[in-house]
């Protein structure tokens, strides 16, 4: 089993958040223009869940680092 370096986890998180934010903003603009589409609403919900999942990954990585630092200290 290989473990990704923590910097990779954070870099992946930032890329994902950036991509999801751009999609979310475009969908929000479409809805604001009155172009209400059920796919846009569903997509926004999916994007929110994707960010929540990415954030959970970062939290776990942060907890792991904290545990490792506690062991070393």
Biopython code that builds the backbone (N, CA, C, O; Angstrom):
import numpy as np
from Bio.PDB.StructureBuilder import StructureBuilder

atoms = [
    (1, "UNK", "N", (0.845, -1.186, 0.000)),
    (1, "UNK", "CA", (0.000, 0.000, 0.000)),
    (1, "UNK", "C", (0.884, 1.240, 0.000)),
    (1, "UNK", "O", (1.810, 1.355, 0.803)),
    (2, "UNK", "N", (0.597, 2.150, -0.891)),
    (2, "UNK", "CA", (1.342, 3.399, -0.914)),
    (2, "UNK", "C", (0.483, 4.500, -0.329)),
    (2, "UNK", "O", (-0.739, 4.509, -0.476)),
    (3, "UNK", "N", (1.140, 5.416, 0.329)),
    (3, "UNK", "CA", (0.452, 6.537, 0.951)),
    (3, "UNK", "C", (0.935, 7.814, 0.270)),
    (3, "UNK", "O", (2.137, 8.045, 0.139)),
    (4, "UNK", "N", (-0.010, 8.633, -0.159)),
    (4, "UNK", "CA", (0.344, 9.886, -0.823)),
    (4, "UNK", "C", (0.941, 10.852, 0.195)),
    (4, "UNK", "O", (0.491, 10.914, 1.339)),
    (5, "UNK", "N", (1.954, 11.603, -0.225)),
    (5, "UNK", "CA", (2.497, 12.627, 0.683)),
    (5, "UNK", "C", (1.404, 13.629, 1.045)),
    (5, "UNK", "O", (0.492, 13.884, 0.258)),
    (6, "UNK", "N", (1.511, 14.181, 2.225)),
    (6, "UNK", "CA", (0.486, 15.115, 2.702)),
    (6, "UNK", "C", (0.358, 16.318, 1.783)),
    (6, "UNK", "O", (-0.739, 16.849, 1.609)),
    (7, "UNK", "N", (1.468, 16.756, 1.192)),
    (7, "UNK", "CA", (1.383, 17.889, 0.275)),
    (7, "UNK", "C", (0.528, 17.538, -0.934)),
    (7, "UNK", "O", (-0.162, 18.396, -1.484)),
    (8, "UNK", "N", (0.575, 16.290, -1.342)),
    (8, "UNK", "CA", (-0.246, 15.841, -2.463)),
    (8, "UNK", "C", (-1.715, 15.864, -2.087)),
    (8, "UNK", "O", (-2.556, 16.239, -2.904)),
    (9, "UNK", "N", (-2.034, 15.474, -0.875)),
    (9, "UNK", "CA", (-3.421, 15.475, -0.410)),
    (9, "UNK", "C", (-3.966, 16.901, -0.436)),
    (9, "UNK", "O", (-5.074, 17.136, -0.917)),
    (10, "UNK", "N", (-3.189, 17.846, 0.078)),
    (10, "UNK", "CA", (-3.639, 19.236, 0.102)),
    (10, "UNK", "C", (-3.708, 19.820, -1.303)),
    (10, "UNK", "O", (-4.633, 20.571, -1.612)),
    (11, "UNK", "N", (-2.742, 19.486, -2.161)),
    (11, "UNK", "CA", (-2.756, 19.979, -3.544)),
    (11, "UNK", "C", (-3.981, 19.453, -4.283)),
    (11, "UNK", "O", (-4.638, 20.199, -5.009)),
    (12, "UNK", "N", (-4.288, 18.170, -4.100)),
    (12, "UNK", "CA", (-5.483, 17.589, -4.726)),
    (12, "UNK", "C", (-6.747, 18.272, -4.217)),
    (12, "UNK", "O", (-7.673, 18.536, -4.985)),
    (13, "UNK", "N", (-6.779, 18.552, -2.921)),
    (13, "UNK", "CA", (-7.928, 19.232, -2.330)),
    (13, "UNK", "C", (-8.126, 20.611, -2.950)),
    (13, "UNK", "O", (-9.243, 20.985, -3.307)),
    (14, "UNK", "N", (-7.041, 21.359, -3.074)),
    (14, "UNK", "CA", (-7.143, 22.705, -3.627)),
    (14, "UNK", "C", (-7.587, 22.681, -5.090)),
    (14, "UNK", "O", (-8.397, 23.510, -5.505)),
    (15, "UNK", "N", (-7.063, 21.738, -5.869)),
    (15, "UNK", "CA", (-7.490, 21.617, -7.271)),
    (15, "UNK", "C", (-8.971, 21.270, -7.354)),
    (15, "UNK", "O", (-9.709, 21.847, -8.154)),
    (16, "UNK", "N", (-9.393, 20.341, -6.535)),
    (16, "UNK", "CA", (-10.787, 19.923, -6.542)),
    (16, "UNK", "C", (-11.706, 21.077, -6.153)),
    (16, "UNK", "O", (-12.724, 21.309, -6.805)),
    (17, "UNK", "N", (-11.354, 21.790, -5.105)),
    (17, "UNK", "CA", (-12.181, 22.912, -4.653)),
    (17, "UNK", "C", (-12.245, 23.987, -5.738)),
    (17, "UNK", "O", (-13.303, 24.571, -5.973)),
    (18, "UNK", "N", (-11.139, 24.242, -6.384)),
    (18, "UNK", "CA", (-11.116, 25.240, -7.454)),
    (18, "UNK", "C", (-12.034, 24.845, -8.604)),
    (18, "UNK", "O", (-12.797, 25.666, -9.111)),
    (19, "UNK", "N", (-11.954, 23.588, -9.009)),
    (19, "UNK", "CA", (-12.793, 23.091, -10.100)),
    (19, "UNK", "C", (-14.266, 23.129, -9.718)),
    (19, "UNK", "O", (-15.106, 23.583, -10.495)),
    (20, "UNK", "N", (-14.569, 22.658, -8.534)),
    (20, "UNK", "CA", (-15.954, 22.609, -8.073)),
    (20, "UNK", "C", (-16.501, 24.025, -7.907)),
    (20, "UNK", "O", (-17.656, 24.280, -8.250)),
    (21, "UNK", "N", (-15.709, 24.931, -7.398)),
    (21, "UNK", "CA", (-16.149, 26.316, -7.214)),
    (21, "UNK", "C", (-16.499, 26.946, -8.551)),
    (21, "UNK", "O", (-17.519, 27.623, -8.672)),
    (22, "UNK", "N", (-15.664, 26.728, -9.552)),
    (22, "UNK", "CA", (-15.935, 27.281, -10.878)),
    (22, "UNK", "C", (-17.247, 26.727, -11.444)),
    (22, "UNK", "O", (-18.055, 27.478, -11.990)),
    (23, "UNK", "N", (-17.455, 25.418, -11.315)),
    (23, "UNK", "CA", (-18.707, 24.812, -11.793)),
    (23, "UNK", "C", (-19.903, 25.358, -11.018)),
    (23, "UNK", "O", (-20.939, 25.675, -11.601)),
    (24, "UNK", "N", (-19.752, 25.462, -9.709)),
    (24, "UNK", "CA", (-20.837, 25.946, -8.862)),
    (24, "UNK", "C", (-21.219, 27.372, -9.251)),
    (24, "UNK", "O", (-22.403, 27.687, -9.369)),
    (25, "UNK", "N", (-20.224, 28.230, -9.448)),
    (25, "UNK", "CA", (-20.499, 29.625, -9.811)),
    (25, "UNK", "C", (-21.179, 29.723, -11.171)),
    (25, "UNK", "O", (-22.094, 30.528, -11.345)),
    (26, "UNK", "N", (-20.747, 28.922, -12.131)),
    (26, "UNK", "CA", (-21.382, 28.935, -13.448)),
    (26, "UNK", "C", (-22.846, 28.487, -13.350)),
    (26, "UNK", "O", (-23.726, 29.072, -13.980)),
    (27, "UNK", "N", (-23.088, 27.462, -12.567)),
    (27, "UNK", "CA", (-24.468, 27.002, -12.386)),
    (27, "UNK", "C", (-25.311, 28.053, -11.676)),
    (27, "UNK", "O", (-26.475, 28.256, -12.021)),
    (28, "UNK", "N", (-24.728, 28.719, -10.690)),
    (28, "UNK", "CA", (-25.450, 29.768, -9.965)),
    (28, "UNK", "C", (-25.792, 30.924, -10.909)),
    (28, "UNK", "O", (-26.887, 31.481, -10.834)),
    (29, "UNK", "N", (-24.866, 31.282, -11.792)),
    (29, "UNK", "CA", (-25.141, 32.348, -12.770)),
    (29, "UNK", "C", (-26.278, 31.937, -13.715)),
    (29, "UNK", "O", (-27.143, 32.751, -14.040)),
    (30, "UNK", "N", (-26.273, 30.687, -14.149)),
    (30, "UNK", "CA", (-27.331, 30.206, -15.042)),
    (30, "UNK", "C", (-28.689, 30.287, -14.350)),
    (30, "UNK", "O", (-29.680, 30.700, -14.952)),
    (31, "UNK", "N", (-28.724, 29.892, -13.096)),
    (31, "UNK", "CA", (-29.979, 29.961, -12.341)),
    (31, "UNK", "C", (-30.405, 31.412, -12.158)),
    (31, "UNK", "O", (-31.592, 31.720, -12.263)),
    (32, "UNK", "N", (-29.449, 32.319, -11.884)),
    (32, "UNK", "CA", (-29.759, 33.738, -11.706)),
    (32, "UNK", "C", (-30.304, 34.350, -12.994)),
    (32, "UNK", "O", (-31.127, 35.264, -12.943)),
    (33, "UNK", "N", (-29.858, 33.859, -14.138)),
    (33, "UNK", "CA", (-30.354, 34.346, -15.427)),
    (33, "UNK", "C", (-31.734, 33.779, -15.746)),
    (33, "UNK", "O", (-32.328, 34.131, -16.765)),
    (34, "UNK", "N", (-32.240, 32.915, -14.893)),
    (34, "UNK", "CA", (-33.539, 32.318, -15.110)),
    (34, "UNK", "C", (-33.482, 31.031, -15.893)),
    (34, "UNK", "O", (-34.514, 30.476, -16.272)),
    (35, "UNK", "N", (-32.286, 30.561, -16.134)),
    (35, "UNK", "CA", (-32.107, 29.307, -16.864)),
    (35, "UNK", "C", (-32.100, 28.155, -15.864)),
    (35, "UNK", "O", (-31.111, 27.437, -15.712)),
    (36, "UNK", "N", (-33.217, 28.007, -15.203)),
    (36, "UNK", "CA", (-33.311, 26.987, -14.165)),
    (36, "UNK", "C", (-33.427, 25.618, -14.820)),
    (36, "UNK", "O", (-34.337, 25.342, -15.601)),
    (37, "UNK", "N", (-32.488, 24.796, -14.475)),
    (37, "UNK", "CA", (-32.406, 23.457, -15.041)),
    (37, "UNK", "C", (-32.194, 22.496, -13.879)),
    (37, "UNK", "O", (-31.339, 22.725, -13.024)),
    (38, "UNK", "N", (-32.959, 21.441, -13.851)),
    (38, "UNK", "CA", (-32.823, 20.496, -12.745)),
    (38, "UNK", "C", (-31.413, 19.901, -12.700)),
    (38, "UNK", "O", (-30.919, 19.566, -11.623)),
    (39, "UNK", "N", (-30.766, 19.769, -13.855)),
    (39, "UNK", "CA", (-29.393, 19.249, -13.867)),
    (39, "UNK", "C", (-28.437, 20.195, -13.147)),
    (39, "UNK", "O", (-27.502, 19.752, -12.481)),
    (40, "UNK", "N", (-28.675, 21.510, -13.283)),
    (40, "UNK", "CA", (-27.824, 22.473, -12.574)),
    (40, "UNK", "C", (-28.002, 22.359, -11.061)),
    (40, "UNK", "O", (-27.028, 22.402, -10.309)),
    (41, "UNK", "N", (-29.225, 22.216, -10.630)),
    (41, "UNK", "CA", (-29.485, 22.105, -9.191)),
    (41, "UNK", "C", (-28.881, 20.816, -8.644)),
    (41, "UNK", "O", (-28.238, 20.820, -7.595)),
    (42, "UNK", "N", (-29.090, 19.724, -9.352)),
    (42, "UNK", "CA", (-28.500, 18.449, -8.933)),
    (42, "UNK", "C", (-26.976, 18.553, -8.944)),
    (42, "UNK", "O", (-26.311, 18.051, -8.038)),
    (43, "UNK", "N", (-26.429, 19.197, -9.957)),
    (43, "UNK", "CA", (-24.979, 19.374, -10.046)),
    (43, "UNK", "C", (-24.427, 20.172, -8.877)),
    (43, "UNK", "O", (-23.355, 19.861, -8.359)),
    (44, "UNK", "N", (-25.159, 21.201, -8.460)),
    (44, "UNK", "CA", (-24.712, 21.999, -7.312)),
    (44, "UNK", "C", (-24.687, 21.155, -6.047)),
    (44, "UNK", "O", (-23.774, 21.275, -5.231)),
    (45, "UNK", "N", (-25.677, 20.313, -5.888)),
    (45, "UNK", "CA", (-25.716, 19.429, -4.719)),
    (45, "UNK", "C", (-24.547, 18.445, -4.781)),
    (45, "UNK", "O", (-23.894, 18.187, -3.769)),
    (46, "UNK", "N", (-24.288, 17.899, -5.962)),
    (46, "UNK", "CA", (-23.154, 16.977, -6.120)),
    (46, "UNK", "C", (-21.833, 17.677, -5.833)),
    (46, "UNK", "O", (-20.947, 17.107, -5.197)),
    (47, "UNK", "N", (-21.706, 18.915, -6.304)),
    (47, "UNK", "CA", (-20.478, 19.676, -6.046)),
    (47, "UNK", "C", (-20.285, 19.913, -4.554)),
    (47, "UNK", "O", (-19.172, 19.814, -4.037)),
    (48, "UNK", "N", (-21.371, 20.223, -3.875)),
    (48, "UNK", "CA", (-21.276, 20.432, -2.425)),
    (48, "UNK", "C", (-20.801, 19.161, -1.731)),
    (48, "UNK", "O", (-19.942, 19.210, -0.851)),
    (49, "UNK", "N", (-21.361, 18.030, -2.129)),
    (49, "UNK", "CA", (-20.957, 16.751, -1.533)),
    (49, "UNK", "C", (-19.498, 16.438, -1.851)),
    (49, "UNK", "O", (-18.791, 15.881, -1.012)),
    (50, "UNK", "N", (-19.045, 16.786, -3.039)),
    (50, "UNK", "CA", (-17.646, 16.542, -3.415)),
    (50, "UNK", "C", (-16.708, 17.350, -2.523)),
    (50, "UNK", "O", (-15.683, 16.838, -2.070)),
    (51, "UNK", "N", (-17.056, 18.608, -2.271)),
    (51, "UNK", "CA", (-16.226, 19.439, -1.393)),
    (51, "UNK", "C", (-16.247, 18.887, 0.033)),
    (51, "UNK", "O", (-15.216, 18.870, 0.705)),
    (52, "UNK", "N", (-17.407, 18.439, 0.495)),
    (52, "UNK", "CA", (-17.488, 17.857, 1.836)),
    (52, "UNK", "C", (-16.606, 16.616, 1.944)),
    (52, "UNK", "O", (-15.940, 16.415, 2.960)),
    (53, "UNK", "N", (-16.597, 15.784, 0.904)),
    (53, "UNK", "CA", (-15.762, 14.576, 0.915)),
    (53, "UNK", "C", (-14.278, 14.952, 0.903)),
    (53, "UNK", "O", (-13.475, 14.359, 1.625)),
    (54, "UNK", "N", (-13.925, 15.931, 0.087)),
    (54, "UNK", "CA", (-12.527, 16.372, 0.044)),
    (54, "UNK", "C", (-12.100, 16.948, 1.389)),
    (54, "UNK", "O", (-10.990, 16.698, 1.858)),
    (55, "UNK", "N", (-12.982, 17.715, 1.999)),
    (55, "UNK", "CA", (-12.679, 18.301, 3.299)),
    (55, "UNK", "C", (-12.493, 17.221, 4.356)),
    (55, "UNK", "O", (-11.627, 17.347, 5.222)),
    (56, "UNK", "N", (-13.290, 16.168, 4.296)),
    (56, "UNK", "CA", (-13.132, 15.061, 5.236)),
    (56, "UNK", "C", (-11.759, 14.411, 5.076)),
    (56, "UNK", "O", (-11.133, 14.021, 6.062)),
    (57, "UNK", "N", (-11.297, 14.296, 3.832)),
    (57, "UNK", "CA", (-9.968, 13.732, 3.575)),
    (57, "UNK", "C", (-8.890, 14.603, 4.202)),
    (57, "UNK", "O", (-7.948, 14.092, 4.808)),
    (58, "UNK", "N", (-9.022, 15.905, 4.059)),
    (58, "UNK", "CA", (-8.039, 16.831, 4.635)),
    (58, "UNK", "C", (-8.077, 16.753, 6.155)),
    (58, "UNK", "O", (-7.030, 16.793, 6.802)),
    (59, "UNK", "N", (-9.260, 16.643, 6.729)),
    (59, "UNK", "CA", (-9.366, 16.529, 8.194)),
    (59, "UNK", "C", (-8.646, 15.273, 8.702)),
    (59, "UNK", "O", (-7.941, 15.317, 9.709)),
    (60, "UNK", "N", (-8.833, 14.165, 7.997)),
    (60, "UNK", "CA", (-8.171, 12.921, 8.397)),
    (60, "UNK", "C", (-6.659, 13.079, 8.287)),
    (60, "UNK", "O", (-5.922, 12.655, 9.177)),
    (61, "UNK", "N", (-6.196, 13.687, 7.198)),
    (61, "UNK", "CA", (-4.756, 13.914, 7.029)),
    (61, "UNK", "C", (-4.220, 14.794, 8.153)),
    (61, "UNK", "O", (-3.137, 14.543, 8.681)),
    (62, "UNK", "N", (-4.972, 15.816, 8.513)),
    (62, "UNK", "CA", (-4.563, 16.715, 9.595)),
    (62, "UNK", "C", (-4.489, 15.962, 10.927)),
    (62, "UNK", "O", (-3.558, 16.159, 11.707)),
    (63, "UNK", "N", (-5.470, 15.106, 11.176)),
    (63, "UNK", "CA", (-5.464, 14.316, 12.408)),
    (63, "UNK", "C", (-4.273, 13.357, 12.437)),
    (63, "UNK", "O", (-3.659, 13.144, 13.483)),
    (64, "UNK", "N", (-3.961, 12.788, 11.289)),
    (64, "UNK", "CA", (-2.824, 11.860, 11.208)),
    (64, "UNK", "C", (-1.515, 12.597, 11.502)),
    (64, "UNK", "O", (-0.653, 12.092, 12.221)),
    (65, "UNK", "N", (-1.384, 13.779, 10.945)),
    (65, "UNK", "CA", (-0.170, 14.568, 11.206)),
    (65, "UNK", "C", (-0.086, 14.895, 12.683)),
    (65, "UNK", "O", (0.981, 14.794, 13.287)),
    (66, "UNK", "N", (-1.220, 15.290, 13.269)),
    (66, "UNK", "CA", (-1.242, 15.593, 14.697)),
    (66, "UNK", "C", (-0.816, 14.384, 15.534)),
    (66, "UNK", "O", (-0.049, 14.517, 16.488)),
    (67, "UNK", "N", (-1.316, 13.224, 15.170)),
    (67, "UNK", "CA", (-0.956, 12.000, 15.899)),
    (67, "UNK", "C", (0.525, 11.695, 15.761)),
    (67, "UNK", "O", (1.188, 11.330, 16.732)),
    (68, "UNK", "N", (1.037, 11.847, 14.554)),
    (68, "UNK", "CA", (2.471, 11.596, 14.333)),
    (68, "UNK", "C", (3.337, 12.574, 15.129)),
    (68, "UNK", "O", (4.354, 12.194, 15.709)),
    (69, "UNK", "N", (2.920, 13.814, 15.144)),
    (69, "UNK", "CA", (3.689, 14.817, 15.906)),
    (69, "UNK", "C", (3.631, 14.511, 17.405)),
    (69, "UNK", "O", (4.618, 14.696, 18.117)),
    (70, "UNK", "N", (2.481, 14.047, 17.878)),
    (70, "UNK", "CA", (2.365, 13.674, 19.298)),
    (70, "UNK", "C", (3.307, 12.509, 19.630)),
    (70, "UNK", "O", (3.889, 12.470, 20.714)),
    (71, "UNK", "N", (3.453, 11.569, 18.703)),
    (71, "UNK", "CA", (4.336, 10.432, 18.930)),
    (71, "UNK", "C", (5.802, 10.856, 18.983)),
    (71, "UNK", "O", (6.587, 10.337, 19.778)),
    (72, "UNK", "N", (6.150, 11.799, 18.131)),
    (72, "UNK", "CA", (7.538, 12.260, 18.041)),
    (72, "UNK", "C", (7.886, 13.142, 19.220)),
    (72, "UNK", "O", (9.013, 13.091, 19.712)),
    (73, "UNK", "N", (6.949, 13.947, 19.686)),
    (73, "UNK", "CA", (7.213, 14.926, 20.748)),
    (73, "UNK", "C", (7.411, 14.289, 22.091)),
    (73, "UNK", "O", (7.640, 14.988, 23.078)),
]
sb = StructureBuilder()
sb.init_structure("model")
sb.init_model(0)
sb.init_chain("A")
sb.init_seg("    ")
for serial, (resi, resn, name, xyz) in enumerate(atoms, 1):
    if name == "N":
        sb.init_residue(resn, " ", resi, " ")
    sb.init_atom(name, np.array(xyz, "f"), 0.0, 1.0, " ", f" {name:<3s}", serial, name[0])
structure = sb.get_structure()
